[in-house]
Every structure is written in structure tokens, then in C-alpha cells.
Amino acid sequence: MDREHRLKRLRFRAWHRGVKEADLLIGGFFDRYSADWGPEEIALFEELLEEQDVDIMAWAMGIEPAPERYAGTVMNALKTLNYVPIAE
């Protein structure tokens, strides 16, 4: 599968988690960072999407430590939370 097709599938999965808060967090993260991802980051994000939303959200907010396999640039960016739109 080519890069564009993978990213299109990942974008759908990131924005259709089933819980609005998870959609905003994970989908917003994908929209902000995915254009710059290489094959390693894409594969890591694919793996991350297999995790439970509550776990991903806890890792992003620093409530729970993320598993070592997710350590690195993707998880560091996920923890910044500056990609989540805040209604004014």
C-alpha cells in the first residue's frame, strides 16, 4: 500500500474513534503531524491506533506512563496537546 493510501486510512481511523474527546485528540494530532512522518512514524501510529482510547488519552495527558515501545518523537508530540482546538 502506498504512503497516501495508508495516510488516508489512518486519518479516517484517527477521526472515528467513537468518543468525541478521542476524535479531537487523536484526529487533531494526526492532522497536525502526519504530513511530516516517515515510514517509521506511520508504522508506529498504526500500532498506536490499536490501543484503547482511554489509554492513549492517559498517555497524552501524562496521567499514565506510555509503554516504552511508543517512546520517541510521536509520543513526545502527542503529549504537547497544542493541536487540540479549544472553543473560545
N, CA, C and O atoms as a Tinker XYZ file with bonds, in Angstrom:
   352  protein
     1  N      0.846000   -1.171000    0.000000    73     2
     2  CA     0.000000    0.000000    0.000000    64     1     3
     3  C      0.898000    1.243000    0.000000    63     2     4     5
     4  O      1.863000    1.312000    0.761000    81     3
     5  N      0.584000    2.206000   -0.839000    73     3     6
     6  CA     1.422000    3.398000   -0.921000    64     5     7
     7  C      1.154000    4.340000    0.261000    63     6     8     9
     8  O      0.172000    4.193000    0.989000    81     7
     9  N      2.056000    5.305000    0.425000    73     7    10
    10  CA     2.011000    6.231000    1.564000    64     9    11
    11  C      0.678000    6.986000    1.647000    63    10    12    13
    12  O      0.075000    7.064000    2.717000    81    11
    13  N      0.225000    7.538000    0.529000    73    11    14
    14  CA    -1.004000    8.339000    0.542000    64    13    15
    15  C     -2.213000    7.510000    0.943000    63    14    16    17
    16  O     -3.078000    7.980000    1.683000    81    15
    17  N     -2.273000    6.286000    0.458000    73    15    18
    18  CA    -3.393000    5.413000    0.817000    64    17    19
    19  C     -3.345000    5.060000    2.301000    63    18    20    21
    20  O     -4.379000    5.057000    2.969000    81    19
    21  N     -2.170000    4.767000    2.815000    73    19    22
    22  CA    -2.024000    4.475000    4.249000    64    21    23
    23  C     -2.454000    5.663000    5.094000    63    22    24    25
    24  O     -3.178000    5.503000    6.077000    81    23
    25  N     -2.006000    6.861000    4.710000    73    23    26
    26  CA    -2.353000    8.053000    5.473000    64    25    27
    27  C     -3.855000    8.335000    5.414000    63    26    28    29
    28  O     -4.444000    8.764000    6.407000    81    27
    29  N     -4.459000    8.104000    4.290000    73    27    30
    30  CA    -5.906000    8.314000    4.168000    64    29    31
    31  C     -6.661000    7.374000    5.104000    63    30    32    33
    32  O     -7.606000    7.788000    5.776000    81    31
    33  N     -6.248000    6.125000    5.146000    73    31    34
    34  CA    -6.877000    5.150000    6.050000    64    33    35
    35  C     -6.638000    5.525000    7.501000    63    34    36    37
    36  O     -7.547000    5.438000    8.327000    81    35
    37  N     -5.414000    5.945000    7.816000    73    35    38
    38  CA    -5.096000    6.336000    9.190000    64    37    39
    39  C     -5.885000    7.562000    9.623000    63    38    40    41
    40  O     -6.337000    7.639000   10.765000    81    39
    41  N     -6.055000    8.524000    8.714000    73    39    42
    42  CA    -6.829000    9.723000    9.060000    64    41    43
    43  C     -8.257000    9.337000    9.423000    63    42    44    45
    44  O     -8.805000    9.842000   10.403000    81    43
    45  N     -8.858000    8.456000    8.649000    73    43    46
    46  CA   -10.218000    8.014000    8.966000    64    45    47
    47  C    -10.256000    7.355000   10.337000    63    46    48    49
    48  O    -11.124000    7.664000   11.153000    81    47
    49  N     -9.336000    6.463000   10.589000    73    47    50
    50  CA    -9.313000    5.770000   11.883000    64    49    51
    51  C     -9.039000    6.723000   13.036000    63    50    52    53
    52  O     -9.573000    6.539000   14.129000    81    51
    53  N     -8.216000    7.736000   12.809000    73    51    54
    54  CA    -7.890000    8.700000   13.862000    64    53    55
    55  C     -9.092000    9.565000   14.220000    63    54    56    57
    56  O     -9.260000    9.944000   15.379000    81    55
    57  N     -9.921000    9.875000   13.243000    73    55    58
    58  CA   -11.070000   10.752000   13.469000    64    57    59
    59  C    -12.363000   10.008000   13.772000    63    58    60    61
    60  O    -13.385000   10.647000   14.023000    81    59
    61  N    -12.351000    8.690000   13.756000    73    59    62
    62  CA   -13.556000    7.898000   14.010000    64    61    63
    63  C    -13.284000    6.878000   15.108000    63    62    64    65
    64  O    -13.355000    5.670000   14.885000    81    63
    65  N    -12.974000    7.384000   16.286000    73    63    66
    66  CA   -12.661000    6.528000   17.421000    64    65    67
    67  C    -13.905000    6.107000   18.186000    63    66    68    69
    68  O    -13.899000    5.073000   18.854000    81    67
    69  N    -14.969000    6.890000   18.097000    73    67    70
    70  CA   -16.204000    6.540000   18.797000    64    69    71
    71  C    -16.503000    7.435000   19.987000    63    70    72    73
    72  O    -17.616000    7.417000   20.511000    81    71
    73  N    -15.531000    8.209000   20.414000    73    71    74
    74  CA   -15.708000    9.144000   21.524000    64    73    75
    75  C    -15.198000   10.502000   21.049000    63    74    76    77
    76  O    -14.074000   10.603000   20.556000    81    75
    77  N    -16.002000   11.528000   21.191000    73    75    78
    78  CA   -15.660000   12.854000   20.661000    64    77    79
    79  C    -14.298000   13.339000   21.159000    63    78    80    81
    80  O    -13.507000   13.869000   20.379000    81    79
    81  N    -14.023000   13.163000   22.443000    73    79    82
    82  CA   -12.758000   13.625000   23.006000    64    81    83
    83  C    -11.575000   12.905000   22.358000    63    82    84    85
    84  O    -10.551000   13.523000   22.065000    81    83
    85  N    -11.718000   11.617000   22.141000    73    83    86
    86  CA   -10.652000   10.850000   21.487000    64    85    87
    87  C    -10.502000   11.262000   20.032000    63    86    88    89
    88  O     -9.386000   11.335000   19.516000    81    87
    89  N    -11.627000   11.533000   19.365000    73    87    90
    90  CA   -11.560000   12.005000   17.982000    64    89    91
    91  C    -10.748000   13.295000   17.898000    63    90    92    93
    92  O     -9.872000   13.431000   17.044000    81    91
    93  N    -11.045000   14.241000   18.790000    73    91    94
    94  CA   -10.335000   15.525000   18.781000    64    93    95
    95  C     -8.852000   15.348000   19.080000    63    94    96    97
    96  O     -8.002000   15.936000   18.412000    81    95
    97  N     -8.549000   14.541000   20.082000    73    95    98
    98  CA    -7.154000   14.343000   20.478000    64    97    99
    99  C     -6.372000   13.605000   19.393000    63    98   100   101
   100  O     -5.347000   14.095000   18.919000    81    99
   101  N     -6.845000   12.455000   19.009000    73    99   102
   102  CA    -6.099000   11.601000   18.081000    64   101   103
   103  C     -6.204000   12.117000   16.644000    63   102   104   105
   104  O     -5.212000   12.140000   15.915000    81   103
   105  N     -7.399000   12.528000   16.245000    73   103   106
   106  CA    -7.571000   13.084000   14.908000    64   105   107
   107  C     -6.835000   14.400000   14.733000    63   106   108   109
   108  O     -6.194000   14.628000   13.707000    81   107
   109  N     -6.925000   15.269000   15.739000    73   107   110
   110  CA    -6.204000   16.536000   15.688000    64   109   111
   111  C     -4.702000   16.333000   15.630000    63   110   112   113
   112  O     -3.998000   17.038000   14.906000    81   111
   113  N     -4.220000   15.379000   16.386000    73   111   114
   114  CA    -2.804000   15.033000   16.365000    64   113   115
   115  C     -2.391000   14.563000   14.967000    63   114   116   117
   116  O     -1.377000   15.005000   14.427000    81   115
   117  N     -3.182000   13.671000   14.397000    73   115   118
   118  CA    -2.874000   13.172000   13.057000    64   117   119
   119  C     -2.811000   14.315000   12.046000    63   118   120   121
   120  O     -1.862000   14.408000   11.267000    81   119
   121  N     -3.825000   15.184000   12.060000    73   119   122
   122  CA    -3.863000   16.290000   11.103000    64   121   123
   123  C     -2.658000   17.212000   11.252000    63   122   124   125
   124  O     -2.129000   17.707000   10.257000    81   123
   125  N     -2.228000   17.440000   12.467000    73   123   126
   126  CA    -1.123000   18.366000   12.723000    64   125   127
   127  C      0.231000   17.792000   12.293000    63   126   128   129
   128  O      1.060000   18.525000   11.753000    81   127
   129  N      0.470000   16.506000   12.520000    73   127   130
   130  CA     1.817000   15.955000   12.367000    64   129   131
   131  C      2.031000   14.970000   11.222000    63   130   132   133
   132  O      3.175000   14.774000   10.811000    81   131
   133  N      1.005000   14.353000   10.698000    73   131   134
   134  CA     1.198000   13.227000    9.778000    64   133   135
   135  C      1.914000   13.583000    8.479000    63   134   136   137
   136  O      2.579000   12.724000    7.899000    81   135
   137  N      1.800000   14.803000    8.013000    73   135   138
   138  CA     2.439000   15.183000    6.745000    64   137   139
   139  C      3.957000   15.038000    6.804000    63   138   140   141
   140  O      4.599000   14.823000    5.776000    81   139
   141  N      4.531000   15.155000    7.994000    73   139   142
   142  CA     5.981000   15.080000    8.156000    64   141   143
   143  C      6.487000   13.698000    8.545000    63   142   144   145
   144  O      7.694000   13.514000    8.705000    81   143
   145  N      5.607000   12.734000    8.700000    73   143   146
   146  CA     6.011000   11.411000    9.144000    64   145   147
   147  C      6.692000   10.609000    8.045000    63   146   148   149
   148  O      6.309000   10.652000    6.876000    81   147
   149  N      7.706000    9.885000    8.463000    73   147   150
   150  CA     8.337000    8.908000    7.596000    64   149   151
   151  C      7.706000    7.546000    7.838000    63   150   152   153
   152  O      6.752000    7.431000    8.608000    81   151
   153  N      8.226000    6.523000    7.193000    73   151   154
   154  CA     7.662000    5.176000    7.336000    64   153   155
   155  C      7.631000    4.663000    8.774000    63   154   156   157
   156  O      6.698000    3.959000    9.158000    81   155
   157  N      8.635000    5.008000    9.566000    73   155   158
   158  CA     8.690000    4.536000   10.950000    64   157   159
   159  C      7.581000    5.152000   11.787000    63   158   160   161
   160  O      6.932000    4.458000   12.570000    81   159
   161  N      7.360000    6.459000   11.624000    73   159   162
   162  CA     6.309000    7.125000   12.387000    64   161   163
   163  C      4.916000    6.645000   11.956000    63   162   164   165
   164  O      4.020000    6.486000   12.785000    81   163
   165  N      4.753000    6.422000   10.672000    73   163   166
   166  CA     3.469000    5.911000   10.187000    64   165   167
   167  C      3.188000    4.546000   10.795000    63   166   168   169
   168  O      2.080000    4.290000   11.266000    81   167
   169  N      4.179000    3.675000   10.789000    73   167   170
   170  CA     4.009000    2.336000   11.362000    64   169   171
   171  C      3.721000    2.417000   12.859000    63   170   172   173
   172  O      2.890000    1.666000   13.368000    81   171
   173  N      4.392000    3.310000   13.562000    73   171   174
   174  CA     4.172000    3.467000   14.996000    64   173   175
   175  C      2.760000    3.985000   15.268000    63   174   176   177
   176  O      2.105000    3.527000   16.204000    81   175
   177  N      2.287000    4.934000   14.463000    73   175   178
   178  CA     0.940000    5.455000   14.645000    64   177   179
   179  C     -0.095000    4.372000   14.349000    63   178   180   181
   180  O     -1.107000    4.280000   15.043000    81   179
   181  N      0.148000    3.558000   13.333000    73   179   182
   182  CA    -0.752000    2.438000   13.045000    64   181   183
   183  C     -0.859000    1.523000   14.257000    63   182   184   185
   184  O     -1.950000    1.082000   14.621000    81   183
   185  N      0.266000    1.245000   14.869000    73   183   186
   186  CA     0.278000    0.400000   16.069000    64   185   187
   187  C     -0.454000    1.091000   17.217000    63   186   188   189
   188  O     -1.224000    0.456000   17.938000    81   187
   189  N     -0.212000    2.384000   17.386000    73   187   190
   190  CA    -0.848000    3.139000   18.463000    64   189   191
   191  C     -2.372000    3.101000   18.339000    63   190   192   193
   192  O     -3.073000    3.023000   19.348000    81   191
   193  N     -2.884000    3.155000   17.116000    73   191   194
   194  CA    -4.332000    3.146000   16.921000    64   193   195
   195  C     -4.997000    1.841000   17.344000    63   194   196   197
   196  O     -6.219000    1.787000   17.477000    81   195
   197  N     -4.222000    0.809000   17.552000    73   195   198
   198  CA    -4.767000   -0.459000   18.043000    64   197   199
   199  C     -5.013000   -0.417000   19.550000    63   198   200   201
   200  O     -5.683000   -1.296000   20.092000    81   199
   201  N     -4.482000    0.590000   20.222000    73   199   202
   202  CA    -4.638000    0.721000   21.674000    64   201   203
   203  C     -6.016000    1.297000   21.995000    63   202   204   205
   204  O     -6.686000    1.865000   21.133000    81   203
   205  N     -6.417000    1.139000   23.243000    73   203   206
   206  CA    -7.681000    1.689000   23.718000    64   205   207
   207  C     -7.595000    3.209000   23.820000    63   206   208   209
   208  O     -6.559000    3.752000   24.203000    81   207
   209  N     -8.678000    3.890000   23.479000    73   207   210
   210  CA    -8.705000    5.350000   23.540000    64   209   211
   211  C     -8.344000    5.871000   24.922000    63   210   212   213
   212  O     -7.578000    6.826000   25.049000    81   211
   213  N     -8.886000    5.255000   25.943000    73   211   214
   214  CA    -8.631000    5.721000   27.302000    64   213   215
   215  C     -7.137000    5.652000   27.634000    63   214   216   217
   216  O     -6.625000    6.510000   28.353000    81   215
   217  N     -6.446000    4.654000   27.124000    73   215   218
   218  CA    -5.005000    4.543000   27.359000    64   217   219
   219  C     -4.247000    5.626000   26.607000    63   218   220   221
   220  O     -3.365000    6.274000   27.170000    81   219
   221  N     -4.587000    5.825000   25.340000    73   219   222
   222  CA    -3.916000    6.851000   24.538000    64   221   223
   223  C     -4.104000    8.223000   25.180000    63   222   224   225
   224  O     -3.159000    9.007000   25.266000    81   223
   225  N     -5.310000    8.506000   25.625000    73   223   226
   226  CA    -5.590000    9.798000   26.245000    64   225   227
   227  C     -4.814000    9.945000   27.560000    63   226   228   229
   228  O     -4.295000   11.024000   27.847000    81   227
   229  N     -4.730000    8.904000   28.341000    73   227   230
   230  CA    -3.979000    8.957000   29.600000    64   229   231
   231  C     -2.492000    9.177000   29.333000    63   230   232   233
   232  O     -1.842000    9.921000   30.068000    81   231
   233  N     -1.949000    8.553000   28.309000    73   231   234
   234  CA    -0.535000    8.752000   27.967000    64   233   235
   235  C     -0.297000   10.176000   27.491000    63   234   236   237
   236  O      0.695000   10.803000   27.863000    81   235
   237  N     -1.218000   10.692000   26.659000    73   235   238
   238  CA    -1.067000   12.043000   26.126000    64   237   239
   239  C     -1.136000   13.093000   27.225000    63   238   240   241
   240  O     -0.414000   14.089000   27.183000    81   239
   241  N     -2.000000   12.873000   28.206000    73   239   242
   242  CA    -2.167000   13.842000   29.289000    64   241   243
   243  C     -1.187000   13.627000   30.433000    63   242   244   245
   244  O     -1.161000   14.410000   31.382000    81   243
   245  N     -0.385000   12.578000   30.349000    73   243   246
   246  CA     0.602000   12.314000   31.387000    64   245   247
   247  C      0.031000   11.680000   32.643000    63   246   248   249
   248  O      0.698000   11.644000   33.677000    81   247
   249  N     -1.189000   11.183000   32.565000    73   247   250
   250  CA    -1.815000   10.523000   33.717000    64   249   251
   251  C     -1.179000    9.165000   33.958000    63   250   252   253
   252  O     -0.996000    8.745000   35.101000    81   251
   253  N     -0.849000    8.492000   32.886000    73   251   254
   254  CA    -0.181000    7.185000   32.930000    64   253   255
   255  C      1.061000    7.237000   32.057000    63   254   256   257
   256  O      1.070000    7.922000   31.034000    81   255
   257  N      2.103000    6.524000   32.444000    73   255   258
   258  CA     3.287000    6.478000   31.571000    64   257   259
   259  C      2.995000    5.639000   30.320000    63   258   260   261
   260  O      2.340000    4.600000   30.390000    81   259
   261  N      3.486000    6.106000   29.203000    73   259   262
   262  CA     3.305000    5.372000   27.947000    64   261   263
   263  C      4.258000    4.182000   27.916000    63   262   264   265
   264  O      5.356000    4.253000   28.467000    81   263
   265  N      3.849000    3.099000   27.281000    73   263   266
   266  CA     4.747000    1.960000   27.120000    64   265   267
   267  C      6.022000    2.370000   26.387000    63   266   268   269
   268  O      5.998000    3.251000   25.527000    81   267
   269  N      7.096000    1.745000   26.723000    73   267   270
   270  CA     8.406000    2.068000   26.141000    64   269   271
   271  C      8.399000    1.989000   24.617000    63   270   272   273
   272  O      9.103000    2.755000   23.958000    81   271
   273  N      7.616000    1.075000   24.051000    73   271   274
   274  CA     7.606000    0.925000   22.585000    64   273   275
   275  C      7.106000    2.177000   21.874000    63   274   276   277
   276  O      7.361000    2.343000   20.681000    81   275
   277  N      6.401000    3.062000   22.577000    73   275   278
   278  CA     5.906000    4.298000   21.978000    64   277   279
   279  C      6.784000    5.509000   22.290000    63   278   280   281
   280  O      6.495000    6.622000   21.850000    81   279
   281  N      7.847000    5.288000   23.044000    73   279   282
   282  CA     8.742000    6.409000   23.386000    64   281   283
   283  C      9.355000    6.981000   22.111000    63   282   284   285
   284  O      9.684000    6.251000   21.176000    81   283
   285  N      9.499000    8.293000   22.100000    73   283   286
   286  CA    10.127000    8.936000   20.953000    64   285   287
   287  C      9.327000   10.115000   20.451000    63   286   288   289
   288  O      8.522000   10.698000   21.177000    81   287
   289  N      9.562000   10.456000   19.201000    73   287   290
   290  CA     9.011000   11.697000   18.652000    64   289   291
   291  C      7.490000   11.705000   18.591000    63   290   292   293
   292  O      6.878000   12.737000   18.867000    81   291
   293  N      6.864000   10.594000   18.239000    73   291   294
   294  CA     5.409000   10.561000   18.128000    64   293   295
   295  C      4.774000   10.789000   19.502000    63   294   296   297
   296  O      3.871000   11.616000   19.628000    81   295
   297  N      5.224000   10.080000   20.517000    73   295   298
   298  CA     4.638000   10.236000   21.847000    64   297   299
   299  C      4.965000   11.603000   22.429000    63   298   300   301
   300  O      4.120000   12.206000   23.091000    81   299
   301  N      6.169000   12.099000   22.197000    73   299   302
   302  CA     6.505000   13.438000   22.698000    64   301   303
   303  C      5.585000   14.492000   22.090000    63   302   304   305
   304  O      5.129000   15.395000   22.792000    81   303
   305  N      5.311000   14.387000   20.803000    73   303   306
   306  CA     4.415000   15.332000   20.148000    64   305   307
   307  C      2.978000   15.157000   20.649000    63   306   308   309
   308  O      2.261000   16.141000   20.827000    81   307
   309  N      2.561000   13.918000   20.875000    73   307   310
   310  CA     1.214000   13.653000   21.370000    64   309   311
   311  C      1.005000   14.304000   22.734000    63   310   312   313
   312  O     -0.095000   14.766000   23.039000    81   311
   313  N      2.025000   14.343000   23.535000    73   311   314
   314  CA     1.925000   14.901000   24.889000    64   313   315
   315  C      1.851000   16.427000   24.918000    63   314   316   317
   316  O      1.492000   16.994000   25.950000    81   315
   317  N      2.175000   17.104000   23.828000    73   315   318
   318  CA     2.153000   18.566000   23.854000    64   317   319
   319  C      0.730000   19.122000   23.911000    63   318   320   321
   320  O      0.505000   20.190000   24.480000    81   319
   321  N     -0.219000   18.412000   23.331000    73   319   322
   322  CA    -1.636000   18.783000   23.334000    64   321   323
   323  C     -1.925000   20.137000   22.697000    63   322   324   325
   324  O     -3.035000   20.645000   22.849000    81   323
   325  N     -0.985000   20.734000   21.999000    73   323   326
   326  CA    -1.218000   22.039000   21.375000    64   325   327
   327  C     -1.971000   21.935000   20.052000    63   326   328   329
   328  O     -2.212000   22.953000   19.403000    81   327
   329  N     -2.337000   20.760000   19.653000    73   327   330
   330  CA    -3.027000   20.526000   18.396000    64   329   331
   331  C     -4.530000   20.349000   18.602000    63   330   332   333
   332  O     -5.272000   20.191000   17.633000    81   331
   333  N     -4.986000   20.375000   19.859000    73   331   334
   334  CA    -6.411000   20.203000   20.159000    64   333   335
   335  C     -7.066000   21.580000   20.145000    63   334   336   337
   336  O     -6.688000   22.455000   20.923000    81   335
   337  N     -8.052000   21.776000   19.258000    73   335   338
   338  CA    -8.708000   23.093000   19.211000    64   337   339
   339  C     -9.532000   23.355000   20.464000    63   338   340   341
   340  O    -10.257000   22.477000   20.933000    81   339
   341  N     -9.419000   24.549000   20.995000    73   339   342
   342  CA   -10.154000   24.954000   22.190000    64   341   343
   343  C    -11.189000   26.000000   21.750000    63   342   344   345
   344  O    -10.838000   27.030000   21.173000    81   343
   345  N    -12.448000   25.724000   22.026000    73   343   346
   346  CA   -13.510000   26.684000   21.678000    64   345   347
   347  C    -13.393000   27.912000   22.580000    63   346   348   349
   348  O    -13.163000   27.797000   23.784000    81   347
   349  N    -13.554000   29.071000   21.984000    73   347   350
   350  CA   -13.458000   30.307000   22.775000    64   349   351
   351  C    -14.818000   30.892000   23.037000    63   350   352
   352  O    -14.928000   31.931000   23.687000    81   351
